[in-house]
Amino acid sequence: MRTLTPLEARVLGVLVEKQHTVPDTYPLSLNALVAGCNQKTARMPVIEASDAEVLTAADGLKGLSLVFEGSSSRVVKFEHNTGRVLGVPSASVALLAVLMLRGPQTAAELRLNCERLHRFADISSVEGFLDELAAKEPARVVKLPRAPGEREARWAHLLCGEPAAEQARAGVAQDGEGGAVSAGELAAIKAEQTRLAAQVEALQNQVQRLSRELGLDHE
C-alpha cells in the first residue's frame, strides 16, 4: 500500500473516530466528514480543508479499499475498512486513528485519548498493541527517540511515511524545569489561568463596591 497524504490520514482517522463516537450518523456524509476533518478540538494540526479537497482524499482512500462509498436515498456516505485492509484488530485501528488525528503521543496519552474508541485495561496493553504494529511488515507505527526533558517516548504512525522531526515534536512544549507538557495540558493550564484571573478581577470589583457602599477607603 502506498503512503497516505496527510489529508487522507485525517479522513481515515475521522471515519474511525465517528464510527464509535456518533454511531447514529455513521457512515458519514461529505458534510459530516469535512466537519470532522476541520474540527478544532482533538486535532493536531487544526486544518481548514474544503469539500473538494476532502472528496479527493476520500477518492484516494477508495482506490486503496480503505474507504467504501455507499448511498442512501439522497446523499452519498463514506465508511472505512481499515482493520481488514491493514490486517489489524479493532484495538490497533483505534490507536492508529488517534495517532492520525492527534499526532505523536505517549502510550499513556493514547490510552486516555482512545477511551471512546477502545477501552484498554492498562498502559501495558496499549504498549503491547503498539509493539505489534511496530513489528508488522511494513511497520505501521514507530517509537520515537525520547527528546531531552521528555518523561516518556512518543509513538507516531507510519501511514504517511516517516514522521518529520517537526511532527515528532508536535504537541510538546518544554517547561522551565526540564520537564515536558503536552499541548493539551498547556491549553488546560492557560484556560485555568484565564479563569483565575477573571475570578480575581471580579473579587476586586466586589471589594471596591462594598468599600464604597460602606464609606471605607480602599487602596
Secondary structure, 3 states (H helix, E strand, C coil): CCCCCHHHHHHHHHHHHHHHHCHHHCCEEHHHHHHHHCCCCCCCCCCCCCHHHHHHHHHHHHHCCCEEEEECCCCEEEEECHHHHHCCCHHHHHHHHHHHHHCCECHHHHHHHCCCCCCCCCHHHHHHHHHHHHHCCCCCEEECCCCCCCCCCCEEECCCCCCCHHHHCCCEEECCCCCEEEHHHHHHHHHHHHHHHHHHHHHHHHHHHHHHHHCCCCC
